[in-house]
Amino acid sequence: MPRRPAAPAKLSRADSQAQTRARLLATATTCLLRDGYAETSMEAIAAAAGFTKGAVYSNFPSKVELCQAVLDAIRAQQIAALGRAIAGATTVEALAAGLERWADAHIGDPAWTRLEVEFGVHASRNPALAKQVARRHQEVRARVAELIAAYAAAHRLTLPLPAEDIGVALLSLGVGLGVQRAIDPTLPVRTLATVLRLFAPPARRR
């Protein structure tokens, strides 16, 4: 007699919970980017993911926490994409070109920009939440500063400002460009790369 196919291995409770959380996060990302923070309910996310509302709340106690998890994941993806864009650059010009390619592809994404701005405005009305959001933004700035500092160290560049300050300047310009490009996608991003060239002139070496 032919053998019966082996039954699929039963997921452990931890693996099942991890899969549920990942599915909820992916669904929430789609809903929040499409409909915005205010218009997206936990019930809508549960229905779209095929779970009960209780399953959503057991993984994410509030819509605030779920939205922060979504934004954390998007920012991590963007930082990783930026790291790949500048990987292997051996000159400031190549670094700036990589930054410009990344910025042209990602800065001003309408859905991401709208969600960041909407949630930021929402958080600004709640001091405790504002502190949480500020801390997350600090972590993003620190990661960008790490990328800049690592590049400078690898290529023996003397930066005219601390990497942290350069990161703040680039992110501030990037956020402003993002808001403007969400409205006018034709706005070029070359200014961002130009600022980087000014911050890290190739002639200044240790």
C-alpha positions as semicolon CSV with decimal commas, in nm:
position;residue;x (nm);y (nm);z (nm)
1;M;0,000;0,000;0,000
2;P;0,126;0,348;-0,071
3;R;0,236;0,536;0,233
4;R;0,022;0,816;0,360
5;P;0,192;1,153;0,343
6;A;0,330;1,257;0,675
7;A;0,110;1,496;0,865
8;P;0,256;1,847;0,885
9;A;0,441;1,912;1,207
10;K;0,227;2,089;1,461
11;L;0,345;2,438;1,537
12;S;0,454;2,511;1,889
13;R;0,250;2,768;2,078
14;A;0,534;3,018;2,046
15;D;0,565;2,963;1,670
16;S;0,189;2,993;1,625
17;Q;0,183;3,319;1,821
18;A;0,475;3,452;1,618
19;Q;0,295;3,370;1,293
20;T;-0,025;3,534;1,414
21;R;0,164;3,846;1,520
22;A;0,348;3,866;1,187
23;R;0,023;3,827;0,992
24;L;-0,147;4,094;1,200
25;L;0,147;4,329;1,154
26;A;0,148;4,277;0,777
27;T;-0,227;4,334;0,757
28;A;-0,209;4,640;0,981
29;T;0,065;4,782;0,760
30;T;-0,156;4,749;0,455
31;C;-0,460;4,900;0,629
32;L;-0,277;5,188;0,797
33;L;-0,084;5,288;0,485
34;R;-0,400;5,272;0,276
35;D;-0,654;5,429;0,511
36;G;-0,450;5,624;0,766
37;Y;-0,439;5,607;1,143
38;A;-0,771;5,768;1,229
39;E;-0,971;5,572;0,973
40;T;-0,828;5,232;1,061
41;S;-0,986;5,038;1,345
42;M;-0,863;4,732;1,530
43;E;-1,184;4,560;1,418
44;A;-1,103;4,630;1,052
45;I;-0,751;4,491;1,093
46;A;-0,884;4,179;1,265
47;A;-1,138;4,119;0,988
48;A;-0,883;4,174;0,711
49;A;-0,639;3,933;0,878
50;G;-0,907;3,672;0,945
51;F;-0,875;3,686;1,323
52;T;-1,099;3,789;1,608
53;K;-1,060;4,132;1,765
54;G;-0,941;3,953;2,077
55;A;-0,651;3,802;1,883
56;V;-0,542;4,149;1,778
57;Y;-0,559;4,287;2,131
58;S;-0,371;3,987;2,272
59;N;-0,078;4,076;2,048
60;F;-0,111;4,454;2,042
61;P;-0,289;4,606;2,347
62;S;-0,387;4,923;2,161
63;K;-0,400;5,079;1,816
64;V;-0,121;5,312;1,926
65;E;0,111;5,019;1,997
66;L;0,015;4,848;1,673
67;C;0,080;5,162;1,468
68;Q;0,415;5,212;1,640
69;A;0,509;4,853;1,557
70;V;0,416;4,917;1,193
71;L;0,622;5,236;1,177
72;D;0,915;5,068;1,357
73;A;0,917;4,796;1,092
74;I;0,895;5,043;0,803
75;R;1,179;5,254;0,943
76;A;1,396;4,947;0,996
77;Q;1,334;4,843;0,636
78;Q;1,422;5,190;0,512
79;I;1,745;5,203;0,713
80;A;1,840;4,861;0,579
81;A;1,765;4,982;0,225
82;L;1,981;5,289;0,285
83;G;2,263;5,069;0,412
84;R;2,244;4,858;0,096
85;A;2,235;5,169;-0,123
86;I;2,562;5,303;0,016
87;A;2,735;4,970;0,072
88;G;3,063;4,947;-0,116
89;A;3,089;5,320;-0,180
90;T;3,457;5,415;-0,166
91;T;3,426;5,788;-0,228
92;V;3,203;6,062;-0,096
93;E;3,068;6,103;-0,450
94;A;2,968;5,736;-0,459
95;L;2,817;5,767;-0,113
96;A;2,614;6,070;-0,220
97;A;2,501;5,892;-0,535
98;G;2,383;5,594;-0,332
99;L;2,197;5,823;-0,094
100;E;2,033;5,999;-0,388
101;R;1,919;5,668;-0,542
102;W;1,767;5,561;-0,211
103;A;1,603;5,900;-0,157
104;D;1,458;5,909;-0,507
105;A;1,300;5,567;-0,453
106;H;1,172;5,615;-0,099
107;I;1,152;5,975;0,021
108;G;0,806;6,112;-0,041
109;D;0,624;5,781;-0,053
110;P;0,272;5,924;-0,007
111;A;0,131;5,651;0,216
112;W;0,433;5,630;0,447
113;T;0,462;6,008;0,468
114;R;0,094;6,055;0,550
115;L;0,105;5,791;0,823
116;E;0,420;5,935;0,982
117;V;0,276;6,287;0,983
118;E;-0,071;6,184;1,101
119;F;0,059;5,968;1,383
120;G;0,313;6,234;1,480
121;V;0,039;6,495;1,510
122;H;-0,172;6,251;1,711
123;A;0,121;6,177;1,944
124;S;0,200;6,545;1,995
125;R;-0,130;6,587;2,182
126;N;-0,030;6,326;2,441
127;P;0,291;6,407;2,634
128;A;0,358;6,045;2,735
129;L;0,308;5,918;2,380
130;A;0,513;6,207;2,240
131;K;0,806;6,092;2,455
132;Q;0,774;5,739;2,318
133;V;0,770;5,863;1,960
134;A;1,062;6,097;2,027
135;R;1,264;5,806;2,166
136;R;1,195;5,602;1,854
137;H;1,304;5,892;1,635
138;Q;1,622;5,922;1,840
139;E;1,693;5,556;1,766
140;V;1,653;5,619;1,393
141;R;1,888;5,917;1,409
142;A;2,140;5,709;1,602
143;R;2,130;5,436;1,338
144;V;2,185;5,686;1,057
145;A;2,471;5,840;1,255
146;E;2,624;5,494;1,289
147;L;2,615;5,448;0,912
148;I;2,784;5,786;0,861
149;A;3,047;5,726;1,130
150;A;3,125;5,379;0,997
151;Y;3,175;5,516;0,648
152;A;3,400;5,796;0,772
153;A;3,610;5,551;0,975
154;A;3,642;5,304;0,691
155;H;3,765;5,571;0,451
156;R;3,958;5,784;0,699
157;L;3,742;6,088;0,643
158;T;3,746;6,376;0,889
159;L;3,388;6,491;0,917
160;P;3,333;6,866;0,966
161;L;3,058;6,790;1,221
162;P;2,986;6,498;1,455
163;A;2,812;6,213;1,276
164;E;2,512;6,263;1,505
165;D;2,470;6,624;1,389
166;I;2,503;6,526;1,025
167;G;2,240;6,257;1,079
168;V;2,000;6,513;1,230
169;A;2,057;6,752;0,941
170;L;2,008;6,485;0,675
171;L;1,698;6,342;0,839
172;S;1,548;6,687;0,892
173;L;1,601;6,771;0,528
174;G;1,475;6,427;0,427
175;V;1,155;6,464;0,628
176;G;1,087;6,805;0,475
177;L;1,155;6,673;0,127
178;G;0,934;6,374;0,199
179;V;0,636;6,591;0,287
180;Q;0,688;6,809;-0,020
181;R;0,742;6,511;-0,254
182;A;0,425;6,347;-0,123
183;I;0,245;6,649;-0,267
184;D;0,472;6,709;-0,567
185;P;0,653;6,387;-0,673
186;T;0,849;6,580;-0,938
187;L;1,052;6,759;-0,670
188;P;1,412;6,631;-0,704
189;V;1,606;6,484;-0,412
190;R;1,950;6,594;-0,529
191;T;1,966;6,859;-0,254
192;L;1,994;6,581;0,003
193;A;2,301;6,436;-0,167
194;T;2,446;6,783;-0,217
195;V;2,429;6,848;0,157
196;L;2,608;6,520;0,222
197;R;2,886;6,625;-0,016
198;L;2,926;6,948;0,181
199;F;2,934;6,760;0,511
200;A;3,196;6,510;0,398
201;P;3,437;6,679;0,155
202;P;3,675;6,420;0,008
203;A;3,981;6,643;0,050
204;R;3,961;6,643;0,429
205;R;4,138;6,326;0,541
206;R;4,307;6,232;0,865
